[in-house]
Amino acid sequence: MSQLEGTYMKPLRSWDEFWKERPKLEADLRKFSIFRRNLQMSEIHSVLEAGCGCAADSFCFVDIGCEFFGVDLSLEAIRVARKNYLRFKHNSNFIVGDINHLPFKNNFFNLVWNAGVLEHFKDLRNPLLEMIRVVRPKGTVAVFIPGKFSLWTIFREIMFLAVKLNLCSGWPYGWERSFTIKELESIFAKLNLVDIRCERLSMPYKLKGWPSDLFPLPLRALLRKVLSTLTHSMRRTDFPPLNTITGYEIFIQGSKAD
């Protein structure tokens, strides 16, 4: 068992099953727009998504001519990624590997990033140190990670309790935790990253799958209606606390010192 697999509170075979059920490419273009807002894209030539899954969110980097690499521990995730990138005739380099032991030399990439990965680790330092190792001086390490005060976190804790009480089928994403901006900024600073930027993102939840599919059929329609009304109402207001909790992610980036 690798260090990464042991850190996850979920057997590796379950992640393979997870990606078998998600064979299609569904990119979240909002993530790429955040990169365009925060980075000098003309200086980004090589990109690594460390814990890429199906790598849908990195698709736009290939579109603008970047050399893209994706690493994931799940063989099934890599198969899905390769299939989808080939379908769109995009060149890419996908590798089955451990984020704690990235198979690249030092100072290799302009940007190393991931989303929905580091919250599954009890200690973020090891994977972050590897991401920092392979990024070039003045390059960027960036992470999208659940915020501690959000609807996602509240719902996740309810689901964890429901699983313990055998009230639902289970939480499909394994053990995870959430962070505040101050916690993330402190972690990045202690790892000697500089020019740290951090922000809460207001990203409405998708209602087709999560979270309604985790509940019995009679409750799904009601839950979808409640969440749809809630997120629609919150998106119509400029009141910052409401805009914040309609999403769940924090975006943080830092540069490797020269």
Buried (B, 14 or more C-beta within 10 A) or exposed (E): EBEBBEBBEBEBEBBBEBBEEBEEBEBBEEBBEBBEEBBEBEEBBBBBBBBBBBBBBBBBBBEEEBBBBBBBBBEBBBBBBBEBBEEEEBEBEBBBBBBBEBEBEEEBBBBBBBBBBBBBBEEBEBBBEBBBBBBBEEBBBBBBBBBBBBBBBEBBEEBEEBBEEEEBEEBBBBBBBBBBBEBBBEBBEEBEBEEBBBBBBBBBBEBEEBBBEBBEEEEBEEBBEEBEEBBEEBEEEEEEEBBBBBBBBBBBBBBBEE
